[in-house]
Amino acid sequence: MPFIFETTDPRGKRVVCTEETWIFHVLDEHPQMEDSEEDVKKTIEEPTYSMIYQDKDYPERHIYYQKQIGLGTYPYYIKAVVEFLSDEYGELVTSFVTDSPKDGEILIWKPRSRA
């Protein structure tokens, strides 16, 4: 199955987005994401504040947010949800625009502070 993109998250984990996922789980459910492949890839590579979350209902799903500035001055986030099939490999499940992170998500990674 062809990839739309392949990248690495800040932890060094490989993440792919398949053509099937992009068409049937991203665009079919969130048509506003059309032509946003590079934005989603960047969200995974460089999430806002370099923080990664765990889904409250699906522990194998990790969540990346990237803050954007929308029309006017209202910020919004691109949210990318990646399901990890192993410790080092994950696949994009979905991506969409949201106005804020979801309650109940658990912070699982942030960069170490430099001493």
Secondary structure, DSSP 8 states (H G I E B T S, - for coil): --EEEEEE-TTS-EEEEEHHHIIIIIITT-GGGTT-HHHHHHHHHS-GGG-EEE-SS-TTEEEEEEEEE-STT-EEEEEEEEEESSSSEEEEEEEEEESS--TT-EEEE------
